[in-house]
Amino acid sequence: MDIARAQDFIEKNHRAVLITRRSDGGIQSSPITVALDAQRRAVISSTEDRVKVRNLRHDPRATMTVVNDKWYGSWVQIDGLAEIVSLPEAMELLVDYYRRVSGEHPDWEDYRAAMERDRRVLVRVTIERAGGVLTR
């Protein structure tokens, strides 16, 4: 599958599982919500203290399986290298991420305060390879 087709699927489907690599060589999986940024990189929101973030800081290789809302049927897998953007640089990127997944927030000031309180980061993955099954 070409990367553009996978990106088109991700624009409409946000449920995914992220695979990262532990320092001992094992894998760790996390359910996530994924979107695409303006450069069509896969982006997620997390917090500084999450295992997935720690793993990606150690080894930036990331794999995501993105599924449709019905779970069965079309899905894509993407592989690429992750970059972690921390606050304060991440703030407007997190706002953009929210808009791409959920639309407008009812109180952006409250949202920004929550991002700081939670020590949120934006993880962006440059997609290098894609595969999967698109049934339509």
N, C-alpha and C positions, 0 to 999 in steps of 0.2 A: 504494500500500500504506500502511496506517496504521502509525504508529510502534509501537504496541503489538504488532502482529504481527511486526514486525522484531525487537523486543526479545525476544519469545518464542523466535524462531529463534536469536538470539545466546545465550540462556541454555543452549541445548543444543549449540551449534556454536561453536568457539573459534578456528578457523583463518581468517585474514583477511589482506588486503593493505591497508596504510594509505597514502594519498596525502597528501602535504604540498606546500606551495609554497615554492620557493627564492626568495631575495631578487631574483634576476634574472627572476622570473616563470615559470620552468620548473617542472616537477613532479618529485617524488622519490617513489619507492615503496619500501615495506619490508614483508616478510612479518612478521606479528605473531601473538600469541596474545591474544585479546580475551575479556573477560567483562563482566558487568553488575554495578554496585555496588547498594547498597540503594535508591538513588534511580533506578535503571534507566538510568544513564548508562553508555556504553561506556567500559571502562577497560583500559589496557595498562600494562605495566611496561617501562621503558627505563632508560638511563643518561644522566647529565648531558651527556656528550660526544657523543651520537649526533646525526647530521645531522637526523633527524626532530624531535628535541627543539629543536635550534637553529632549524629552520624554523618550528615551532609557536610558539616565543617571538617570532619576527618576524611571523608571520601565523597566527593561531589557527584558521583554517579547515581542517577535516579531513574527508576522505572515506575510508570503509572499505568494502571488499567482503568480506563474510563468506560463506564457502563451507562446505558440509557435508564430512564426512570422506571421502566418495567422490569429491569434487571436482565431478563432474557432477550435475545435478539442481537442487535448491533452492539459492538463494543470495539474499542481500539486500545492498543498498547503503545506507549511511547517510551523512548529511552533518550537520555541526554544528560548534560552536566548542569548541576544546580548552582545557583548563586544566592547567597542570603543577604538581604538588605535589612539592616537594623534601623531603629529609630535614632535620630530624627529623620534621616533620609527616607525612611520607609513610609512616612505618614501619608503623603499624597498618593503614593502607590497603593496603599491599603484602601484609601478612599476610592480610587479607580477600580480596584479589585471588587469592593463591595458593590459598586454601581453595575459592574459587568455581571455579577451573579444575581443581585437582588433589586437593582434599581435605586431609587433615591431613598435615603435614610430620613426618618422623620425629625431627627435632631443631630445634625453633624457635629455640633460642639460636644454633645454627650458621647457620640461615636469616637471622636478623637481622644477624649478623656479616657475612655475604656481601652483604647489601643495603647496609650501610655501606661495605664494602670496594669494592664495584662502583659506589658513588655512584648508587644507583637512585633513580628518580623514578616517580611514578604519573601517567600522563596520563589525564585523564577528559574525555570528549566528551559534551556535552549534545546529544542527537539532535534535529535540527530538521526533517529530511526523511528519508523512507525510500522505497525502491523495490526491485525485484527480482522473482524468480520463486520462488514456493512451490508445489512440485508436489504436495504432500499437504496 
